[in-house]
């Protein structure tokens, strides 16, 4: 079956783990010497920095205006996705974004819950921040894909499209109605640097993330405001 492609030119969002307020990740090492050593070790072992070194010809400190070199844009295409994504199995490295803030929050909540459940994490708070990206490209339109399509079938289709060299796909998720999502296969579609937005704290109660604290507006958001309760469970 052939799928049509549509032009995408707009802003899309995701959430990433982040301390609030932000900190230098090496400051806990104490002395400046130890911090410098930790940073040096990262340049040797970090796959994102290794990929950046290939792009810049070895100068990983290059401060280029290219969005491809910003770590928020660069990292998703450098790290293998161990669990796969909505349309691709492991180890493809792609970037999934939501069309709106609610969709980005919902997807991040479900992904964090999956991880925290697997590791039996006790009650805790997980700090996250919103990143907005300008995206421009030609995306395969899969918004009409039947909702009963299995994960295996989705990923088989995604693999075929990825190997065909398309920029990515645009799609909907049945359980997250009201939002659209894109999976970016080609990092060149990120035409500007990512922009940091709101900070949140996901409140994990040991079983699920029931509330989200919005640092900017200083208020709690109930999970039901983000993810609708399925009718069968209402």
N, C-alpha and C positions, 0 to 999 in steps of 0.2 A: 504494500500500500504506500502511495506517495503522499507526503505531507507538505502543505504549503509553508512558505517562509514569510515572515513579516518583519518590517523594519522596526527596531527598538531604539529609542533615543529618549532617555529619561533617567530619573533617579530611583535607585533601589537600595534596600537596607538589609542589614544583618546585625547580630550582636556577637561580641567577643568577650571572653573573660578579661576583667580589668579591676585592679584595686581602686578604691575611691577614698581619698583623693589618690591620683596616680603617684607611683613611686619609682625610683631607680631600682631595677630588679636585682642589682648587685650590692645595694647599700647594706644589706644584712651581713656581708662579708667583713665589714668593719674598716680595716685600713685601706688606703688608696692602692697600696701595692697588691693586696689580695683581690681587690675589685678589678684591677688591670689584668691580673692573671686569669681571673674568671672570664673576663671579656675575651682574652686571647684564646682560651680553650674553646670558647663558643665558636670562634671563627674557624676552628679546625673540625668541630663535630656537628655544627648546625647545618642541615641540608639546605635551608633557605639561603644562608650566607654563601654556601658552596655554589649554589645556582647563581646568586648575584655576582660572585666572582667570575663565573663564566661569561655573564652578560657584559661586565665592565672590563674584562681583560685582566682581572686580578686586583683591581682597585675597589675593594668592597666599601671603602669610605667615600666613594664618589657621591657627591651631592647633585644628582641630576634632576632636571625638571620632569623627566620621564615618569609617568605614573607607574610604570612597570617596576621601578626600583623602590617604590615606597613599600615598607614591609607589610602593611595591611593588604596591599594588592598583590604583593609578590609571594607571600607565605602560602596562600591556598593552592598555588600551582607548583609549590616546591615540596610539600609534604604529602606522602601517599595517604589516601583516605582508607584507614584500616577497616572501617565498617561499611565503606561504600557510601553512596548518596541515593537520592530518590530515583535517579535514572541510570546510575552506573555502579557496578560492583567495585570492590577493591581491586587494584590499588590506584585507580584513576585519580588524578588530582584536578579538581574543578572547584568552582565557587558558586554556591547557591545563595540567592538573594530574594527578598520579598518586595512586593510593590508598595507596601505601606508599613507603618510602624507596628500596627497591631499584628500583621502577618509575621513580621520579623520576631516580635516578642513571642508569639505562639509557637513558632518553629523552634526558637531557642529554648523555651520552656520544655517542650517535649524531648528535645535532644539532651538537655541537662538531666531531666528525670530518668531517661534511659541509662545514662552513665552512672548517676548517683545510686540508682536501684541495683545495678550490677555489682557495685562495690560496697553495698550495704552501709552507706554513709550515715552517721548519726545526724541529729538536727544541726543545721548550720545555715549560714548565709553565703550566697555566691554572688559576687559583684560582677556586673556586666555593663558594657557600654555600647551604644548604638553607633554604627559606622554607616555613612551614606556614600554611595558610589554613583557617579555618572556613567551610564552604560550606553554604548552605541554600537549597533551591529545588526545582522540579519539572522533572526532566530526561527527555528522550526516551531511551528505552532501546534502544540499538543494539548491545548486547552479542551479540545473535544474528545480526548481519549476516554473510553468508557470507564466509569468508576470501578467496575469489577475487574479491571485489568490487574493481573497478579504482579507482584514485585519482580518475579523472574522474567515475565514478558516485558515489563517496563525496561528492565536493565538490558535485556537482549536488544531492544529497540535503541536504547541509549548508546550501547556499544557500537551498533551499526552506524548511527549518525555521527558519533565521535570519530570513528575511523574514516567516515566520508569527509571529514574536515569542516563540518559546519561550525558556526560561531557558538551555538548552544541551542537550548530549547526553552520555550515558555510554556508553563503548565499551571494547573490547579490541583489542589489537594482536597479531596472530598471532605475530610474531617475539619478542614480549616477554611470554611466557606467565607466568601467576601474578599479574599486576597488572591493575588496571582503571584507566581514565583518564576524565577528564571535560573537555569543552570548554565553557567558560562564555561564553555570549553576552551575558548581562545582569550587569553589574557589581554590581547590588544584591544578588546572591547571596553576595557576600563580606560576611558579617555581623560579622566582627571584623577587627581589624588583623592583618596578617601577622606571624608570629613567626620571628625568625632562629634557625637551628639550627646543625648541624654545618658545619664548613668542610672543603673537600677541595682537593687539587691534582691535576688531570688531567694525567698524564704522556704527552705527545704525542711519539712517536718518529720523526715524519716521515711515517708512513703510517697509524697508528692510535693510539688511546689504550689502551695495554696494561695500565697500572697506575694506580691512584688512591691518593693518600696521604690518610689520614684524620688531620687535625691533632689532633682531640680524643683519639683512641685511640692516636695516634702509631704507626700501622702502615700498611703498604702493602696494598691490596686488589687481587687479580688480576682482570682483566677478566672471566674466566670465572665468578667469583663473582657477577657482576652480570648478564651477558648470556650465556645458554646457547649453546654451540656447536651450530649446526644439524647434524642427524644426517648429512646428506649430506657435510658437511665434516669430520666426526669421524674 
